């Protein structure tokens, strides 16, 4: 505790001297909780995500003091290569998950990785830590419920220091609310502990951890700690009265515990320990300050983990009974899911209503009966926590496939997808091999909340890959390619294609080519680029122009929206000198804008006409079929737009 307190104080001094930048926070007053917790944990198997006030936990869990100081200094030897904020680092290789500022979003990652450890046969416990302020967030309630439903051995720990930045608990909750009592609402046990006494905290935590490990179920602990410094270095605490501040300082448990040791006759040992620690700390600080600054040349070209070798798939698309049968796109995805579950023991499939019911669109029908609830299971209506759980499972050696009932509902998991899953590799080197299935698109009169195309929203954030197949064979191939990728992959599935038509689906040794555009139709007048259901619209329009006007279009189905591989399209554009981009999403900020920009930046002088962008109206998706027909591109509206453009 002395090491943690002294290091926090020195880090604050270095910040004030301009030697450390960023958001420097301090754990002064947290030591009586976090040090016993980290000492009691089984650091060979347990899982944790420390908060910005838990330096003492980091120092015990893993890593040399110099490594942690390097992180604060953001130097060239930083554990995150200076890519992550100074207090946000972790050690995923040792199951210490790096935090993001959205602290509530970390709990489900802990739950998922703890579940992964349990499925590996290890008696692991997870420690999900958050503050009194964070306890108001929806992610925390979702994860508490999920952990209770799955009976996960996670100890949820509220660091209640009385303030969320400057907001006191009296303004956060109804008067006299004891946060630990919320446990009853989830059917789990809760308790409180005064962590200003580290002996009492150690005894209480020891009992709770032992029970969680033995009984394999969650607990909620409210730990009262002292916030001796403000939220961060720049927090002046001017919202506290002199009396309030004095009371907080008087609650500091470290001097009281030290006095108890002095009274017990340990003065000489304490003096030796404190002297050694102070000297060692200063030595480490000097080492870290001398390390060079990071170079921009260390930044990678993208945020993706490197490609992995192909998995040893059996050369079959399905069982002997359905091999090579004509199937629709929903059935093709079902075949791919069944193949994955049959051949890959690390695969798990989750989503709402995907079990007995078979999913909202019956894509998972029959999988539960064949593979059981341990691998195919329904989840609560908690998209954020369930996605966070999937991320944790992926960090723990599993490969989850999550079905969102509609792509629109993935907005509930935006933080998990774009700030957790998508950034893990860049900021920590940890890989998140997970597939997120998004039934999307309109044309079925489902209205604004079940029909959106959200690819441009999600792919504006780096680190997510995305595939958007338009045929049953491509859908089958795309799921296999996405599954074996080392990155989080969005699999966009247009609902109108699920049962559009049937085609034979076979084992395709070149299934990875789905990451490249598909040349749909050859032509010379213009290059037409599209994806998803619009591929069929584009092909129909191209056929019309060739038969009616003898103008042929070179049509490409992108298939992969991220990463974009445009070599074949660029070569086509160099021949045709004209570009048409078609997509179903809204025009403003739509994905077509990115395509036009990339292609024209490189080949502006090849063009003989302005590029044409055809997309949906800049409106929410309307409900009535007549309105939706007018809202989104159709064969006839595309023909009209191209005809006008040609004139």
C-alpha positions in Angstrom: 0.0 0.0 0.0 2.9 2.3 0.7 4.4 1.6 -2.7 1.1 2.3 -4.4 0.5 5.6 -2.4 4.0 6.8 -3.0 4.0 6.0 -6.7 0.7 7.8 -7.2 2.0 10.9 -5.4 5.2 10.9 -7.5 3.2 10.4 -10.7 1.2 13.5 -9.8 4.4 15.5 -9.2 5.8 14.4 -12.5 2.6 15.4 -14.2 2.8 18.9 -12.6 6.4 19.1 -13.9 5.3 18.4 -17.4 7.1 15.0 -17.5 3.9 13.0 -17.7 0.9 14.0 -19.9 -2.7 12.9 -20.2 -5.3 12.2 -17.6 -3.4 11.4 -14.5 -5.7 10.0 -11.8 -4.7 8.7 -8.4 -5.7 5.8 -6.2 -4.9 7.5 -2.9 -7.4 6.1 -0.5 -8.2 3.0 -2.6 -5.2 0.9 -1.4 -7.1 -0.8 1.5 -9.4 -2.4 -1.1 -7.4 -3.0 -4.2 -4.2 -4.3 -2.6 -5.9 -7.1 -0.5 -8.0 -8.0 -3.5 -5.0 -8.4 -5.9 -3.1 -10.3 -3.2 -6.0 -12.7 -2.7 -6.6 -13.4 -6.4 -5.2 -16.4 -8.1 -3.3 -14.5 -10.7 -2.5 -17.6 -12.7 -6.2 -18.1 -13.7 -8.4 -15.2 -12.5 -9.7 -12.3 -14.5 -9.8 -8.6 -13.7 -10.3 -5.2 -15.1 -8.8 -2.5 -12.9 -10.1 1.1 -12.9 -8.1 4.3 -13.1 -7.7 4.3 -9.2 -6.2 0.8 -9.0 -2.4 1.3 -9.5 -1.8 -1.0 -6.5 -3.6 -3.8 -8.2 -1.6 -3.4 -11.4 1.7 -3.5 -9.4 0.7 -6.8 -7.8 -1.0 -8.5 -10.8 1.7 -8.3 -13.3 4.5 -6.1 -14.8 7.5 -4.4 -13.3 7.1 -1.0 -11.8 9.1 0.4 -14.7 6.6 -1.0 -17.2 3.8 0.9 -15.5 5.8 4.1 -15.2 6.7 3.7 -18.9 3.0 3.6 -19.6 2.4 6.9 -17.7 5.4 8.5 -19.5 4.0 7.2 -22.8 7.6 6.5 -23.9 8.9 4.0 -26.5 8.9 1.2 -24.0 5.3 1.6 -22.9 3.4 -1.7 -22.7 0.9 -0.3 -25.2 3.6 1.3 -27.4 2.3 4.6 -26.2 -1.0 4.0 -28.1 -3.2 4.0 -25.1 -3.9 6.5 -22.3 -1.6 6.3 -19.3 -4.2 4.8 -16.9 -6.0 2.7 -19.4 -3.5 -0.1 -19.8 -3.9 -3.7 -18.8 -2.2 -7.0 -19.5 -4.6 -9.2 -21.5 -2.1 -12.0 -21.8 -2.4 -12.4 -18.0 -6.2 -11.7 -18.0 -5.9 -8.1 -16.7 -8.2 -6.4 -19.2 -7.4 -2.8 -20.2 -10.1 -0.4 -19.3 -11.8 2.1 -21.5 -13.3 5.3 -20.1 -16.8 3.8 -20.4 -16.1 1.8 -17.3 -19.5 0.0 -17.3 -18.6 -1.6 -20.6 -15.7 -3.5 -19.0 -17.8 -5.6 -16.7 -19.2 -7.9 -19.4 -15.7 -8.4 -20.9 -14.7 -9.7 -17.5 -17.8 -11.9 -17.4 -17.0 -13.4 -20.8 -13.4 -14.1 -20.1 -14.3 -15.7 -16.8 -16.8 -17.9 -18.5 -14.1 -18.9 -21.0 -11.8 -19.8 -18.2 -14.6 -21.9 -16.6 -15.3 -23.6 -19.9 -11.6 -24.5 -20.0 -12.1 -26.3 -16.8 -10.3 -23.7 -14.6 -11.9 -22.6 -11.3 -11.4 -18.9 -12.1 -13.1 -15.9 -10.5 -13.6 -12.6 -12.3 -13.3 -9.2 -10.6 -15.4 -6.5 -12.2 -14.6 -3.2 -10.6 -16.5 0.1 -11.0 -17.4 3.2 -9.1 -20.5 4.5 -7.4 -21.1 6.8 -10.3 -20.6 4.1 -12.9 -23.1 1.9 -11.0 -25.9 4.0 -12.7 -25.0 2.9 -16.2 -27.1 0.4 -18.1 -24.1 -1.9 -18.9 -23.6 -2.6 -15.3 -27.2 -3.7 -14.7 -27.2 -5.7 -17.9 -24.0 -7.6 -16.8 -25.2 -8.2 -13.3 -28.3 -9.8 -14.8 -26.3 -11.8 -17.4 -23.9 -13.1 -14.8 -26.8 -14.2 -12.6 -28.6 -15.9 -15.5 -25.4 -17.7 -16.5 -24.3 -18.3 -12.9 -20.8 -16.8 -13.5 -18.3 -16.6 -10.7 -17.8 -12.9 -11.0 -17.3 -10.6 -7.9 -18.7 -7.2 -8.8 -17.0 -4.6 -6.7 -18.3 -1.0 -6.3 -15.5 1.4 -5.3 -17.8 3.8 -3.4 -15.8 6.9 -2.6 -18.8 9.2 -2.4 -18.3 11.1 -5.6 -18.6 10.7 -9.4 -16.1 13.4 -10.4 -17.8 16.3 -8.5 -21.2 14.8 -8.1 -21.9 13.4 -4.6 -23.9 10.2 -4.0 -26.7 12.3 -2.7 -27.2 13.6 -6.2 -26.7 10.2 -7.9 -29.2 8.1 -6.0 -32.3 8.3 -3.9 -31.5 9.3 -0.3 -29.9 6.6 1.9 -29.5 4.0 -0.9 -27.1 1.3 -0.1 -25.8 0.1 -3.4 -25.0 -3.5 -2.4 -28.7 -4.1 -1.7 -29.3 -3.9 -5.5 -28.0 -7.5 -5.6 -31.3 -8.8 -4.4 -32.9 -7.6 -7.6 -30.7 -10.0 -9.6 -31.1 -12.9 -7.2 -27.5 -12.7 -6.0 -25.9 -12.0 -2.7 -24.6 -8.6 -1.8 -22.6 -7.1 1.1 -20.7 -4.0 2.1 -17.2 -3.6 3.6 -15.3 -0.6 5.0 -12.1 -0.8 3.0 -10.4 1.9 5.1 -9.4 -1.0 7.3 -7.3 -3.3 5.0 -7.4 -6.2 7.5 -11.2 -6.2 7.6 -11.3 -5.8 3.8 -8.9 -8.7 3.3 -11.0 -10.9 5.6 -14.3 -10.0 3.9 -12.9 -10.4 0.4 -11.2 -13.7 1.2 -14.5 -15.2 2.3 -16.4 -13.8 -0.8 -13.7 -14.9 -3.2 -13.7 -18.4 -1.7 -17.4 -18.7 -2.0 -17.5 -17.4 -5.6 -14.8 -19.9 -6.6 -16.5 -22.9 -4.8 -20.1 -22.1 -5.6 -19.6 -20.8 -9.1 -21.9 -17.8 -8.8 -21.7 -14.0 -8.7 -21.6 -11.6 -5.7 -21.9 -7.8 -5.4 -19.6 -6.0 -2.9 -19.9 -2.3 -2.1 -16.6 -1.2 -0.7 -16.4 2.2 1.0 -13.1 3.8 0.1 -11.7 7.3 0.6 -11.1 9.7 -2.3 -8.1 11.6 -0.9 -7.6 13.4 -4.3 -10.0 14.6 -6.9 -11.1 12.8 -10.0 -7.8 13.6 -11.8 -4.8 15.9 -11.5 -6.8 18.8 -12.9 -9.6 18.4 -10.4 -9.4 21.3 -7.9 -12.0 19.8 -5.5 -13.5 23.3 -5.1 -16.9 21.7 -4.8 -15.9 20.4 -1.4 -16.2 22.5 1.8 -13.3 22.7 4.1 -15.2 20.5 6.6 -16.0 17.9 3.9 -12.4 17.8 2.8 -11.1 17.5 6.3 -13.5 14.6 7.0 -12.3 12.8 3.8 -8.6 13.2 4.8 -9.4 11.9 8.3 -10.9 8.7 6.8 -7.5 7.7 5.3 -6.9 4.2 6.5 -3.2 3.9 5.5 -1.8 6.1 8.3 -4.0 4.3 10.8 -2.9 0.9 9.6 0.8 2.0 9.7 0.3 3.2 13.3 -1.1 -0.2 14.3 2.1 -1.8 12.9 4.2 0.7 14.9 2.2 0.0 18.0 2.9 -3.7 17.4 6.6 -3.1 17.5 7.4 -3.0 13.8 9.0 0.4 13.6 12.4 -0.9 12.4 10.9 -3.1 9.7 8.6 -0.3 8.5 11.5 2.1 8.2 13.5 -0.4 6.2 10.7 -1.2 3.9 9.7 2.4 3.3 13.3 3.4 2.6 13.8 0.6 0.2 10.6 1.3 -1.6 11.3 5.0 -1.9 14.8 4.4 -3.3 13.6 1.8 -5.7 10.8 4.0 -6.9 13.1 6.9 -7.6 15.5 4.6 -9.5 12.6 3.3 -11.6 11.4 6.8 -12.3 14.9 7.9 -13.6 15.0 4.8 -15.8 11.6 5.5 -17.4 12.4 9.2 -17.9 15.5 8.4 -19.9 13.7 6.1 -22.3 13.2 7.8 -25.7 9.9 9.2 -27.0 7.9 6.9 -29.3 8.2 7.4 -33.1 5.3 7.8 -35.4 6.9 5.1 -37.6 5.7 2.6 -35.0 2.1 3.2 -36.0 0.7 0.4 -38.1 -1.1 1.0 -41.5 -4.4 -0.2 -40.0 -5.9 -1.4 -36.7 -6.3 -5.0 -37.8 -4.6 -8.1 -36.4 -2.6 -9.9 -39.1 -4.3 -12.6 -41.2 -4.3 -16.1 -39.8 -3.8 -19.4 -41.5 -6.9 -21.0 -42.9 -8.6 -23.5 -40.5 -8.6 -27.2 -41.5 -12.2 -27.3 -42.7 -13.7 -30.5 -43.9 -14.3 -30.3 -47.7 -18.0 -30.4 -47.4 -20.7 -27.8 -47.3 -23.0 -29.8 -45.1 -24.2 -33.3 -44.2 -24.4 -36.0 -46.9 -28.1 -35.5 -47.1 -28.0 -31.8 -48.1 -24.6 -31.6 -49.8 -24.9 -29.5 -53.0 -28.6 -28.9 -52.5 -30.2 -25.7 -53.7 -30.8 -23.5 -50.7 -31.7 -19.9 -50.0 -29.4 -17.5 -48.2 -30.9 -18.1 -44.8 -30.4 -21.8 -45.3 -26.8 -21.3 -46.5 -26.0 -19.4 -43.4 -27.5 -22.1 -41.3 -25.4 -24.7 -43.1 -22.3 -22.6 -42.4 -23.2 -22.3 -38.7 -23.8 -26.0 -38.5 -20.5 -26.7 -40.1 -18.7 -24.3 -37.7 -20.3 -26.0 -34.7 -19.7 -29.4 -36.0 -16.0 -28.9 -36.8 -14.8 -26.2 -34.4 -15.1 -27.0 -30.6 -14.3 -23.4 -29.7 -17.4 -22.1 -31.4 -20.3 -20.7 -29.5 -23.5 -19.1 -30.9 -25.6 -16.6 -29.0 -28.4 -14.2 -29.6 -32.0 -13.4 -28.7 -34.5 -16.2 -29.5 -31.9 -18.2 -31.4 -32.5 -21.4 -29.5 -35.8 -23.3 -29.6 -37.4 -20.7 -31.8 -34.5 -20.7 -34.3 -34.0 -16.9 -34.5 -36.3 -14.1 -35.8 -35.6 -15.3 -39.3 -35.2 -19.0 -38.6 -31.5 -18.8 -39.5 -30.4 -20.8 -36.5 -33.2 -23.4 -36.7 -32.2 -26.8 -35.5 -28.8 -25.9 -34.1 -29.8 -26.1 -30.5 -31.3 -29.6 -30.8 -28.0 -30.8 -32.4 -25.4 -29.0 -30.3 -27.0 -28.2 -27.0 -27.4 -25.1 -24.8 -23.8 -24.9 -23.9 -23.0 -23.9 -27.4 -26.2 -22.4 -28.8 -28.1 -20.3 -26.3 -30.6 -17.5 -25.9 -29.5 -14.4 -24.1 -31.4 -11.6 -22.4 -32.4 -8.4 -24.2 -29.1 -6.9 -23.3 -27.1 -6.3 -26.5 -24.3 -4.4 -24.9 -23.6 -6.9 -22.1 -24.0 -9.9 -24.4 -21.6 -8.4 -27.0 -19.2 -7.6 -24.1 -19.5 -11.2 -23.0 -18.7 -12.4 -26.5 -15.6 -10.1 -26.5 -14.4 -11.7 -23.3 -15.0 -15.2 -24.6 -13.0 -14.3 -27.7 -10.1 -13.0 -25.5 -10.3 -16.4 -23.7 -9.7 -18.7 -26.7 -13.3 -19.1 -28.0 -14.8 -17.8 -31.2 -18.3 -16.5 -30.6 -20.9 -15.8 -33.3 -23.5 -13.4 -32.1 -26.8 -12.8 -33.9 -28.4 -9.4 -33.4 -32.1 -9.8 -34.0 -32.0 -6.8 -36.3 -29.0 -4.7 -37.3 -30.7 -1.7 -35.8 -30.4 -3.2 -32.3 -26.6 -3.3 -32.7 -26.6 0.4 -31.9 -27.2 -0.7 -28.3 -23.8 -2.3 -28.4 -22.0 0.5 -30.2 -19.5 1.0 -27.5 -18.7 -2.7 -27.2 -18.3 -3.1 -31.0 -16.4 0.1 -31.8 -14.5 1.1 -28.7 -13.8 -2.3 -27.2 -13.7 -5.1 -29.8 -12.4 -2.9 -32.6 -9.6 -1.3 -30.6 -8.3 -4.2 -28.5 -5.6 -5.2 -30.9 -4.3 -1.7 -31.5 -4.2 -0.7 -27.9 -3.1 -4.0 -26.3 -2.1 -6.5 -28.9 -5.0 -8.8 -27.8 -7.1 -10.4 -30.6 -10.9 -10.5 -30.6 -11.9 -13.2 -33.2 -15.7 -12.8 -33.1 -18.5 -12.6 -35.7 -21.4 -10.3 -35.3 -24.4 -11.1 -37.6 -26.5 -8.1 -38.5 -29.8 -8.7 -40.4 -30.2 -5.4 -42.2 -31.9 -3.6 -45.0 -35.3 -2.6 -46.1 -38.0 -3.4 -48.6 -40.0 -5.6 -46.3 -42.1 -2.8 -44.6 -40.6 -3.2 -41.2 -40.2 0.5 -40.5 -37.5 2.7 -39.2 -36.2 0.5 -36.4 -35.9 -2.8 -38.3 -34.7 -1.7 -41.7 -31.6 0.4 -41.5 -28.3 0.0 -43.3 -25.7 1.0 -40.7 -22.4 0.0 -42.3 -21.1 3.5 -42.7 -21.9 4.2 -39.0 -19.9 1.3 -37.7 -17.1 1.3 -40.2 -16.3 5.0 -39.5 -14.6 3.5 -36.5 -11.3 1.6 -37.2 -10.7 -2.0 -36.3 -13.9 -3.7 -37.5 -14.0 -5.8 -40.6 -17.2 -6.3 -42.6 -18.6 -8.7 -45.2 -21.9 -8.2 -47.0 -22.8 -11.2 -49.2 -25.4 -11.2 -51.9 -25.7 -14.8 -52.9 -26.2 -18.1 -50.9 -22.7 -19.3 -51.8 -21.1 -16.0 -50.8 -23.0 -16.0 -47.6 -21.7 -19.5 -46.8 -18.2 -18.6 -47.7 -18.4 -15.3 -45.9 -19.3 -16.9 -42.6 -16.4 -19.3 -42.7 -14.0 -16.5 -43.7 -15.3 -14.2 -41.0 -15.2 -17.0 -38.4 -11.5 -17.8 -38.9 -10.4 -14.1 -39.0 -8.5 -12.8 -36.0 -10.5 -9.6 -35.9 -14.1 -8.7 -35.0 -16.1 -9.1 -38.2 -19.5 -7.7 -39.0 -21.5 -10.0 -41.2 -24.2 -7.9 -42.8 -27.2 -10.0 -44.0 -29.9 -8.3 -46.1 -33.2 -9.7 -44.8 -34.8 -9.5 -48.3 -32.1 -11.9 -49.6 -32.8 -14.6 -47.0 -35.5 -16.2 -49.1 -35.1 -14.4 -52.5 -34.1 -17.5 -54.4 -32.3 -20.9 -54.1 -29.0 -21.9 -55.5 -26.7 -24.9 -54.9 -24.1 -24.3 -52.1 -21.0 -26.4 -52.2 -17.7 -26.5 -50.4 -15.5 -23.8 -52.1 -11.8 -24.1 -51.4 -11.4 -20.5 -52.5 -13.9 -19.3 -49.8 -11.4 -16.6 -48.7 -11.8 -14.8 -52.0 -15.0 -13.4 -50.5 -12.7 -10.7 -49.1 -12.3 -9.5 -52.7 -14.9 -7.9 -55.0 -16.9 -10.3 -57.3 -17.1 -9.4 -61.0 -20.8 -9.7 -61.6 -21.1 -8.6 -65.2 -18.6 -7.4 -67.9 -19.1 -4.1 -69.7 -17.3 -1.1 -71.2 -19.5 2.0 -70.8 -19.1 2.5 -67.0 -18.0 0.8 -63.8 -20.9 0.1 -61.5 -20.0 -0.7 -57.8 -22.5 -2.0 -55.3 -23.1 -4.6 -52.6 -25.8 -6.5 -50.8 -29.3 -6.6 -52.3 -28.4 -3.8 -54.5 -26.2 -6.2 -56.4 -29.3 -7.8 -57.9 -30.8 -4.3 -58.6 -27.6 -3.3 -60.4 -27.5 -6.5 -62.5 -31.1 -6.0 -63.6 -30.4 -2.4 -64.6 -27.3 -3.3 -66.4 -29.2 -5.9 -68.4 -31.8 -3.3 -69.3 -29.2 -0.8 -70.6 -27.4 -3.4 -72.6 -30.6 -4.7 -74.3 -32.2 -1.3 -74.8 -29.2 1.1 -75.4 -26.4 -1.3 -76.2 -24.4 0.3 -73.3 -22.7 -2.3 -71.1 -21.7 -1.8 -67.5 -18.8 -3.5 -65.6 -20.7 -4.5 -62.4 -18.9 -5.3 -59.2 -20.2 -6.7 -55.9 -17.9 -5.4 -53.2 -18.6 -8.2 -50.8 -16.0 -6.9 -48.3 -16.7 -3.4 -47.1 -13.7 -3.4 -44.7 -10.9 -3.7 -45.5 -11.7 -2.3 -49.0 -9.8 -4.0 -51.8 -10.3 -2.0 -55.0 -7.6 -3.1 -57.3 -10.0 -4.8 -59.8 -12.4 -1.9 -59.7 -9.6 0.6 -60.3 -8.5 -1.4 -63.3 -12.1 -1.4 -64.6 -12.4 2.3 -64.1 -9.2 2.9 -66.0 -11.0 1.2 -69.0 -14.5 2.6 -68.7 -13.7 6.1 -67.5 -17.1 6.4 -65.8 -18.2 5.5 -62.3 -21.6 4.7 -60.7 -21.9 3.8 -57.1 -25.1 2.2 -55.7 -26.0 1.4 -52.1 -29.2 1.2 -50.1 -28.1 3.3 -47.2 -28.8 7.0 -47.0 -26.8 9.2 -49.4 -25.4 11.8 -46.9 -22.5 10.2 -45.0 -23.3 7.0 -46.8 -20.8 4.3 -47.7 -20.9 5.4 -51.4 -19.2 8.7 -50.5 -16.2 6.8 -49.3 -16.1 4.7 -52.4 -16.3 7.7 -54.7 -13.7 9.5 -52.7 -11.2 6.7 -52.8 -11.6 6.0 -56.5 -11.6 9.6 -57.7 -8.7 10.6 -55.5 -6.6 8.0 -57.3 -8.1 8.1 -60.8 -9.6 11.6 -61.2 -7.8 12.1 -64.6 -9.2 8.8 -65.9 -12.8 10.1 -65.6 -14.8 11.4 -68.5 -17.9 12.2 -66.4 -18.7 13.1 -62.8 -19.2 10.0 -60.7 -22.9 9.1 -60.0 -23.9 8.2 -56.5 -27.3 6.5 -56.1 -28.6 5.9 -52.6 -31.7 6.1 -50.3 -33.2 9.4 -49.3 -31.8 11.2 -46.3 -34.8 10.3 -44.2 -35.7 7.7 -41.5 -36.9 4.5 -43.2 -40.7 5.0 -43.8 -43.2 2.2 -43.0 -45.9 2.1 -45.7 -44.8 0.1 -48.8 -45.5 3.0 -51.1 -43.3 5.3 -49.1 -40.5 2.7 -48.6 -40.6 2.1 -52.4 -39.9 5.7 -53.0 -37.3 5.9 -50.2 -34.8 3.3 -51.4 -33.2 2.6 -54.8 -35.1 0.2 -57.1 -34.4 -1.1 -60.6 -36.6 1.5 -62.2 -35.3 4.5 -60.1 -31.7 3.3 -60.8 -32.4 3.2 -64.5 -33.9 6.7 -64.4 -30.9 8.1 -62.5 -28.4 6.5 -64.8 -30.4 7.6 -67.9 -30.4 11.2 -66.7 -26.6 11.0 -65.9 -25.9 9.6 -69.4 -27.6 12.5 -71.0 
